[in-house]
Amino acid sequence: MGAAGADPAAAFAAVDADGYRLQAPLRFGTVAALRGRGLALIDAAAGQLTVDLSSVPSVDSAGLALLVDWLAHARGAGKRLCYVRAAPALLALARLSDVESLLESASQP
């Protein structure tokens, strides 16, 4: 696991005031460390937060569950979380898990 996987703060690179690029694997071994940082970013967002997933090198079902968890947290807080540029492998896993619509609706403006 690289430095981004070891340090949750380094896994999120700010791209603008309301957006971050996630730069870490979303796997069973990383989700526990990443969860708190993601929740903190959602809580700090003014109303909408965009997370670019193009730099996520790998994902498994635990990583997908984390993305769904962040969506639920954002909705519960009255905020909008948008995922953009998800890799085809992530979308295929979401389709297989029957949660693709959650990721798609989170990405629509």
Backbone as JSON Lines, residues from 0, in Angstrom:
{"i":0,"aa":"M","n":[0.85,-1.17,0.0],"ca":[0.0,0.0,0.0],"c":[0.89,1.22,0.0]}
{"i":1,"aa":"G","n":[0.56,2.22,-0.85],"ca":[1.36,3.41,-0.97],"c":[1.09,4.4,0.14]}
{"i":2,"aa":"A","n":[1.72,5.56,0.02],"ca":[1.59,6.59,1.05],"c":[0.15,7.07,1.18]}
{"i":3,"aa":"A","n":[-0.57,7.15,0.06],"ca":[-1.96,7.6,0.14],"c":[-2.8,6.63,0.94]}
{"i":4,"aa":"G","n":[-2.48,5.33,0.85],"ca":[-3.23,4.34,1.61],"c":[-2.9,4.39,3.09]}
{"i":5,"aa":"A","n":[-1.68,4.81,3.42],"ca":[-1.26,4.85,4.81],"c":[-1.74,6.11,5.53]}
{"i":6,"aa":"D","n":[-1.94,7.18,4.8],"ca":[-2.31,8.46,5.39],"c":[-3.63,8.93,4.77]}
{"i":7,"aa":"P","n":[-4.75,8.8,5.51],"ca":[-6.04,9.18,4.95],"c":[-6.1,10.63,4.47]}
{"i":8,"aa":"A","n":[-5.42,11.54,5.14],"ca":[-5.44,12.94,4.71],"c":[-4.8,13.09,3.34]}
{"i":9,"aa":"A","n":[-3.73,12.33,3.07],"ca":[-3.04,12.41,1.79],"c":[-3.83,11.73,0.67]}
{"i":10,"aa":"A","n":[-4.81,10.92,1.02],"ca":[-5.6,10.21,0.02],"c":[-6.58,11.13,-0.7]}
{"i":11,"aa":"F","n":[-6.86,12.3,-0.14],"ca":[-7.8,13.25,-0.72],"c":[-7.04,14.51,-1.13]}
{"i":12,"aa":"A","n":[-6.97,14.77,-2.43],"ca":[-6.3,15.96,-2.93],"c":[-7.36,16.98,-3.33]}
{"i":13,"aa":"A","n":[-7.28,18.17,-2.77],"ca":[-8.24,19.23,-3.11],"c":[-8.06,19.63,-4.57]}
{"i":14,"aa":"V","n":[-9.17,19.71,-5.3],"ca":[-9.12,20.17,-6.69],"c":[-9.79,21.53,-6.84]}
{"i":15,"aa":"D","n":[-10.69,21.86,-5.93],"ca":[-11.29,23.19,-5.84],"c":[-11.98,23.3,-4.49]}
{"i":16,"aa":"A","n":[-12.72,24.36,-4.27],"ca":[-13.33,24.6,-2.96],"c":[-14.32,23.53,-2.55]}
{"i":17,"aa":"D","n":[-14.97,22.9,-3.52],"ca":[-16.0,21.9,-3.22],"c":[-15.66,20.52,-3.77]}
{"i":18,"aa":"G","n":[-14.4,20.28,-4.09],"ca":[-14.08,18.99,-4.71],"c":[-12.72,18.45,-4.31]}
{"i":19,"aa":"Y","n":[-12.67,17.12,-4.32],"ca":[-11.44,16.4,-3.99],"c":[-11.25,15.25,-4.96]}
{"i":20,"aa":"R","n":[-10.0,14.86,-5.15],"ca":[-9.67,13.67,-5.93],"c":[-9.21,12.61,-4.93]}
{"i":21,"aa":"L","n":[-9.89,11.47,-4.95],"ca":[-9.49,10.36,-4.09],"c":[-8.37,9.61,-4.77]}
{"i":22,"aa":"Q","n":[-7.25,9.45,-4.08],"ca":[-6.04,8.86,-4.64],"c":[-5.57,7.67,-3.81]}
{"i":23,"aa":"A","n":[-6.46,6.77,-3.54],"ca":[-6.11,5.61,-2.73],"c":[-6.97,4.44,-3.16]}
{"i":24,"aa":"P","n":[-6.49,3.23,-2.95],"ca":[-7.33,2.06,-3.23],"c":[-8.54,2.04,-2.3]}
{"i":25,"aa":"L","n":[-9.66,1.63,-2.81],"ca":[-10.87,1.44,-2.01],"c":[-11.04,-0.06,-1.81]}
{"i":26,"aa":"R","n":[-10.33,-0.58,-0.82],"ca":[-10.31,-2.01,-0.58],"c":[-10.51,-2.29,0.9]}
{"i":27,"aa":"F","n":[-10.77,-3.52,1.21],"ca":[-11.02,-3.93,2.59],"c":[-9.95,-3.4,3.54]}
{"i":28,"aa":"G","n":[-8.71,-3.42,3.12],"ca":[-7.62,-2.98,3.99],"c":[-7.49,-1.48,4.15]}
{"i":29,"aa":"T","n":[-8.21,-0.69,3.36],"ca":[-8.06,0.77,3.42],"c":[-9.32,1.51,3.89]}
{"i":30,"aa":"V","n":[-10.48,0.88,3.8],"ca":[-11.72,1.62,4.05],"c":[-11.84,2.13,5.48]}
{"i":31,"aa":"A","n":[-11.37,1.4,6.45],"ca":[-11.49,1.86,7.84],"c":[-10.74,3.17,8.04]}
{"i":32,"aa":"A","n":[-9.55,3.27,7.46],"ca":[-8.76,4.49,7.59],"c":[-9.36,5.64,6.79]}
{"i":33,"aa":"L","n":[-9.95,5.35,5.64],"ca":[-10.48,6.41,4.77],"c":[-11.85,6.92,5.23]}
{"i":34,"aa":"R","n":[-12.61,6.1,5.92],"ca":[-13.99,6.46,6.26],"c":[-14.08,7.77,7.03]}
{"i":35,"aa":"G","n":[-13.31,7.91,8.08],"ca":[-13.38,9.1,8.92],"c":[-13.02,10.37,8.17]}
{"i":36,"aa":"R","n":[-12.0,10.31,7.33],"ca":[-11.6,11.49,6.55],"c":[-12.71,11.88,5.58]}
{"i":37,"aa":"G","n":[-13.33,10.9,4.94],"ca":[-14.44,11.2,4.03],"c":[-15.62,11.82,4.76]}
{"i":38,"aa":"L","n":[-15.96,11.28,5.92],"ca":[-17.06,11.84,6.71],"c":[-16.76,13.28,7.12]}
{"i":39,"aa":"A","n":[-15.52,13.54,7.49],"ca":[-15.14,14.89,7.89],"c":[-15.26,15.87,6.72]}
{"i":40,"aa":"L","n":[-14.88,15.44,5.53],"ca":[-15.0,16.32,4.36],"c":[-16.47,16.6,4.04]}
{"i":41,"aa":"I","n":[-17.31,15.59,4.17],"ca":[-18.75,15.77,3.95],"c":[-19.3,16.76,4.98]}
{"i":42,"aa":"D","n":[-18.95,16.57,6.24],"ca":[-19.44,17.45,7.3],"c":[-18.98,18.9,7.09]}
{"i":43,"aa":"A","n":[-17.79,19.08,6.55],"ca":[-17.25,20.43,6.34],"c":[-17.79,21.09,5.08]}
{"i":44,"aa":"A","n":[-18.38,20.33,4.18],"ca":[-18.89,20.89,2.92],"c":[-20.04,21.85,3.17]}
{"i":45,"aa":"A","n":[-20.1,22.9,2.36],"ca":[-21.16,23.9,2.5],"c":[-22.52,23.34,2.08]}
{"i":46,"aa":"G","n":[-22.55,22.54,1.06],"ca":[-23.83,21.98,0.59],"c":[-23.62,20.85,-0.38]}
{"i":47,"aa":"Q","n":[-22.57,20.97,-1.19],"ca":[-22.26,19.92,-2.16],"c":[-20.77,19.63,-2.12]}
{"i":48,"aa":"L","n":[-20.45,18.37,-2.28],"ca":[-19.07,17.92,-2.34],"c":[-18.94,17.0,-3.54]}
{"i":49,"aa":"T","n":[-17.9,17.21,-4.33],"ca":[-17.63,16.36,-5.49],"c":[-16.36,15.57,-5.22]}
{"i":50,"aa":"V","n":[-16.41,14.28,-5.46],"ca":[-15.24,13.42,-5.3],"c":[-14.94,12.77,-6.64]}
{"i":51,"aa":"D","n":[-13.76,13.08,-7.16],"ca":[-13.27,12.53,-8.42],"c":[-12.64,11.18,-8.1]}
{"i":52,"aa":"L","n":[-13.15,10.13,-8.72],"ca":[-12.67,8.77,-8.45],"c":[-11.69,8.26,-9.5]}
{"i":53,"aa":"S","n":[-11.24,9.13,-10.41],"ca":[-10.38,8.68,-11.51],"c":[-9.02,8.18,-11.06]}
{"i":54,"aa":"S","n":[-8.56,8.55,-9.89],"ca":[-7.23,8.13,-9.4],"c":[-7.31,6.98,-8.39]}
{"i":55,"aa":"V","n":[-8.47,6.36,-8.28],"ca":[-8.6,5.18,-7.41],"c":[-8.05,3.99,-8.19]}
{"i":56,"aa":"P","n":[-6.93,3.41,-7.73],"ca":[-6.29,2.36,-8.51],"c":[-7.01,1.01,-8.46]}
{"i":57,"aa":"S","n":[-7.75,0.75,-7.4],"ca":[-8.46,-0.53,-7.29],"c":[-9.61,-0.38,-6.3]}
{"i":58,"aa":"V","n":[-10.6,-1.26,-6.47],"ca":[-11.78,-1.21,-5.62],"c":[-12.31,-2.62,-5.43]}
{"i":59,"aa":"D","n":[-12.84,-2.88,-4.24],"ca":[-13.52,-4.15,-3.99],"c":[-14.87,-3.83,-3.36]}
{"i":60,"aa":"S","n":[-15.59,-4.85,-2.93],"ca":[-16.93,-4.62,-2.39],"c":[-16.91,-3.77,-1.13]}
{"i":61,"aa":"A","n":[-15.85,-3.86,-0.34],"ca":[-15.75,-3.01,0.86],"c":[-15.61,-1.54,0.45]}
{"i":62,"aa":"G","n":[-14.86,-1.28,-0.6],"ca":[-14.72,0.09,-1.1],"c":[-16.03,0.63,-1.64]}
{"i":63,"aa":"L","n":[-16.76,-0.21,-2.35],"ca":[-18.07,0.19,-2.85],"c":[-19.01,0.5,-1.69]}
{"i":64,"aa":"A","n":[-18.97,-0.33,-0.67],"ca":[-19.81,-0.09,0.52],"c":[-19.45,1.23,1.17]}
{"i":65,"aa":"L","n":[-18.18,1.59,1.18],"ca":[-17.77,2.87,1.74],"c":[-18.36,4.03,0.95]}
{"i":66,"aa":"L","n":[-18.35,3.95,-0.38],"ca":[-18.94,5.01,-1.2],"c":[-20.43,5.16,-0.91]}
{"i":67,"aa":"V","n":[-21.12,4.05,-0.74],"ca":[-22.55,4.09,-0.41],"c":[-22.75,4.67,0.99]}
{"i":68,"aa":"D","n":[-21.88,4.31,1.92],"ca":[-21.94,4.85,3.28],"c":[-21.78,6.37,3.27]}
{"i":69,"aa":"W","n":[-20.82,6.87,2.5],"ca":[-20.63,8.32,2.41],"c":[-21.86,8.99,1.83]}
{"i":70,"aa":"L","n":[-22.47,8.37,0.82],"ca":[-23.7,8.93,0.25],"c":[-24.8,9.03,1.3]}
{"i":71,"aa":"A","n":[-24.97,7.97,2.08],"ca":[-26.01,7.97,3.12],"c":[-25.72,9.05,4.15]}
{"i":72,"aa":"H","n":[-24.46,9.21,4.52],"ca":[-24.1,10.24,5.5],"c":[-24.4,11.63,4.96]}
{"i":73,"aa":"A","n":[-24.03,11.86,3.7],"ca":[-24.28,13.17,3.09],"c":[-25.78,13.46,3.04]}
{"i":74,"aa":"R","n":[-26.56,12.5,2.62],"ca":[-28.01,12.71,2.54],"c":[-28.6,12.97,3.91]}
{"i":75,"aa":"G","n":[-28.13,12.24,4.91],"ca":[-28.61,12.44,6.27],"c":[-28.26,13.81,6.82]}
{"i":76,"aa":"A","n":[-27.18,14.39,6.31],"ca":[-26.75,15.72,6.74],"c":[-27.34,16.82,5.85]}
{"i":77,"aa":"G","n":[-28.19,16.42,4.89],"ca":[-28.8,17.4,3.99],"c":[-27.83,17.97,2.97]}
{"i":78,"aa":"K","n":[-26.82,17.19,2.62],"ca":[-25.81,17.64,1.65],"c":[-25.83,16.74,0.43]}
{"i":79,"aa":"R","n":[-25.23,17.23,-0.64],"ca":[-25.19,16.46,-1.88],"c":[-23.75,16.03,-2.13]}
{"i":80,"aa":"L","n":[-23.58,14.74,-2.33],"ca":[-22.28,14.16,-2.64],"c":[-22.32,13.64,-4.06]}
{"i":81,"aa":"C","n":[-21.4,14.11,-4.88],"ca":[-21.34,13.69,-6.29],"c":[-20.03,12.97,-6.54]}
{"i":82,"aa":"Y","n":[-20.13,11.79,-7.13],"ca":[-18.95,11.06,-7.57],"c":[-18.81,11.28,-9.07]}
{"i":83,"aa":"V","n":[-17.6,11.58,-9.5],"ca":[-17.34,11.77,-10.93],"c":[-16.14,10.91,-11.35]}
{"i":84,"aa":"R","n":[-16.13,10.58,-12.63],"ca":[-15.02,9.88,-13.28],"c":[-14.71,8.53,-12.63]}
{"i":85,"aa":"A","n":[-15.74,7.78,-12.3],"ca":[-15.54,6.44,-11.75],"c":[-15.01,5.51,-12.83]}
{"i":86,"aa":"A","n":[-14.1,4.65,-12.46],"ca":[-13.52,3.68,-13.39],"c":[-14.57,2.65,-13.81]}
{"i":87,"aa":"P","n":[-14.42,2.1,-15.0],"ca":[-15.36,1.06,-15.46],"c":[-15.45,-0.12,-14.5]}
{"i":88,"aa":"A","n":[-14.35,-0.49,-13.85],"ca":[-14.38,-1.62,-12.91],"c":[-15.28,-1.31,-11.72]}
{"i":89,"aa":"L","n":[-15.24,-0.08,-11.25],"ca":[-16.1,0.32,-10.13],"c":[-17.56,0.3,-10.56]}
{"i":90,"aa":"L","n":[-17.84,0.82,-11.74],"ca":[-19.22,0.82,-12.24],"c":[-19.74,-0.6,-12.46]}
{"i":91,"aa":"A","n":[-18.87,-1.48,-12.92],"ca":[-19.27,-2.88,-13.11],"c":[-19.58,-3.54,-11.77]}
{"i":92,"aa":"L","n":[-18.77,-3.27,-10.77],"ca":[-19.01,-3.81,-9.44],"c":[-20.32,-3.26,-8.87]}
{"i":93,"aa":"A","n":[-20.56,-1.98,-9.07],"ca":[-21.8,-1.37,-8.59],"c":[-23.0,-1.99,-9.3]}
{"i":94,"aa":"R","n":[-22.87,-2.25,-10.59],"ca":[-23.96,-2.88,-11.35],"c":[-24.21,-4.28,-10.82]}
{"i":95,"aa":"L","n":[-23.16,-5.03,-10.59],"ca":[-23.27,-6.4,-10.08],"c":[-23.91,-6.42,-8.69]}
{"i":96,"aa":"S","n":[-23.61,-5.39,-7.9],"ca":[-24.14,-5.3,-6.54],"c":[-25.5,-4.63,-6.48]}
{"i":97,"aa":"D","n":[-26.01,-4.24,-7.63],"ca":[-27.32,-3.59,-7.75],"c":[-27.38,-2.26,-7.01]}
{"i":98,"aa":"V","n":[-26.27,-1.51,-7.02],"ca":[-26.25,-0.17,-6.45],"c":[-25.76,0.86,-7.46]}
{"i":99,"aa":"E","n":[-25.71,0.47,-8.72],"ca":[-25.24,1.39,-9.75],"c":[-26.08,2.66,-9.79]}
{"i":100,"aa":"S","n":[-27.4,2.52,-9.57],"ca":[-28.26,3.7,-9.6],"c":[-27.9,4.7,-8.51]}
{"i":101,"aa":"L","n":[-27.4,4.22,-7.39],"ca":[-26.98,5.13,-6.31],"c":[-25.79,5.98,-6.76]}
{"i":102,"aa":"L","n":[-24.84,5.35,-7.43],"ca":[-23.68,6.09,-7.89],"c":[-24.05,7.02,-9.03]}
{"i":103,"aa":"E","n":[-24.93,6.56,-9.93],"ca":[-25.33,7.41,-11.05],"c":[-26.12,8.61,-10.57]}
{"i":104,"aa":"S","n":[-27.05,8.4,-9.64],"ca":[-27.85,9.54,-9.17],"c":[-26.99,10.5,-8.38]}
{"i":105,"aa":"A","n":[-25.95,9.99,-7.75],"ca":[-25.04,10.88,-7.01],"c":[-24.21,11.72,-7.95]}
{"i":106,"aa":"S","n":[-24.05,11.26,-9.21],"ca":[-23.21,11.97,-10.16],"c":[-23.98,12.99,-10.99]}
{"i":107,"aa":"Q","n":[-25.28,12.95,-10.96],"ca":[-26.06,13.85,-11.79],"c":[-26.21,15.21,-11.11]}
{"i":108,"aa":"P","n":[-26.16,16.27,-11.92],"ca":[-26.29,17.62,-11.34],"c":[-27.67,17.9,-10.82]}
